[in-house]
């Protein structure tokens, strides 16, 4: 698909799903930042959850076992994205599937195709094929806003909606491997859904912030920690497009349950310049060592959650997201 191609995605069975109520669902990547909040949200709503993790006995997944309703309604499965049989064993008997897991490199990538792109694309296809084999009612795929806005030829008004796609060759030339992997994975997913008749919905969230449930520090939380610690005195005054991780979890359940949900959904809440973000943090927490200089850069890309809001989704204030995140960091002594 071309970048900026204004083409509405038509899934295999959009609108057929009689969502709502509870049942048995699978969540891939259950131990991650978003995955953990999604599991917590689903358990709180009465769902029975089958979560996939690399090692159910690893201590880093202990937080999942302590969630409310987890002893009765959560089962963890050992599964890798490239392990079809492992994924299938978790999906057997499920009413729905939330595919959250995707490799996000935190270090220099030696072989990007093998380490990032292949696991994202092949893992997504494995999940969809297992879901089709089990006749799952609906699959919700977590994509990213980066599958929409990254192209060399932006729209005239710099406003992107769900019809737009990031440019594959542009991302490859820029060696921007994570957005490349997610764009390719989502495009392959829609092709498969159209061919197979699978009921697929995708959510494209922007930067997730908020309190952590998991023990390890994820990338977006580390961004905020570094901002609070002032690791760099000078930073670029870019626009950050932020959404609370808890609101993303709610959005995922919403598009799963709502029978009218179909296609792609942008999930974002706040557009804010780095300087303004620091000013809010300073007002809330004046004693940290923030960046002192900001280099202005052109950044006029805009996205909107209007389509998602039409289903009844809402988001919390940015100050609440930041305050809850910082409280979490303080409780874990991550700010020094």
C-alpha positions, 0 to 999 in steps of 0.5 A: 500500500502506498504512503498517504493512500486514502483507502478505507480498510475493509476487514474480513468480517467487520460488524458481524461480531455480537460483542459484549458480555464476558467469555474466554480471551487470549492476550499475547504479550501479557506481561508487558506494559500495555499487556499487563493493564489489558489483562487487569482490565479484562479480569476486572470485567469478568473475563477469563484470560489466557495470557502468553508470556515467554516463561510463566515461571519467570519472576517478572510475570509474578505481578500478573498472578497477584491481580484481582481475580487472577487466581480464578480467571488467569492462566499463563501459557508459554509461547513465542511469537514464532511458535505456532503450536504454543500460540495455538494452545493458548487460543484453543477455546477462546472467544476472542484474541488480543494480539499485543506482543511485538518485538521492540528493540532497546539496543542496536539491531544487528539483523533487523529483519531477523530480530524485529521485522520477521517476528512481528510479521510472522508472529502476527500471521501465526496468531491470525491463522490460529484464531481462524482455525479456532473460529475466534469471534474477533481478533483485536490487533495492537498496531501503532500510530507510527503505521499511519504518519511516517511517509515522505509525502504528508497530506497538505493539511498535515492531518492524518486519519485511519486511511493513511499508511506509513511508507514501507520503503521510506521506513526501510531507508531510514532504518526505522525498524519498529514502525516498519515491522508494525506497518508490515504486520498490520498490512499483512493482517488486513490482507489475511482478514480479507481473504479468510473472513476473520473479524479483525479490528486494529488499534493504533495507539501513540506513546503510552504513559502512566503507572507500571504494573510490570517490574521491568521499566519499558521504553516509554516509561524510561523516556519520562524517567530520563526527562525527570532526571534531566539526563540531557540538558538540551533536547529537541522541542518535538511534539509528543503524542501521548495517551494513558496506557489505562485508556488504551487498555479500555479502548482495546476492550471497547473495540472488542465488545462493540459490534459496530467496531470495524477497521482501524482506530487511532488512539491518542489523547494529547499533542504537546511540545517537549518544552510544555511537557517539562513545564507541566512536570515542573509545576507538579514536581519542581525539585527534579533536574529537568532539561534547560534548553530546547531546540525548535524543530518543525513537526506539524503532524496531527492525528485524532481519535475522533473515530474511536470517540464515536464508540464512546471512548474517552481519555483522562487528563495528561496531568493525571497520567503524569502524576500517577506515573511519577508516583509509581516511579517514586514508589520503586525508587527509580528517580534517584 
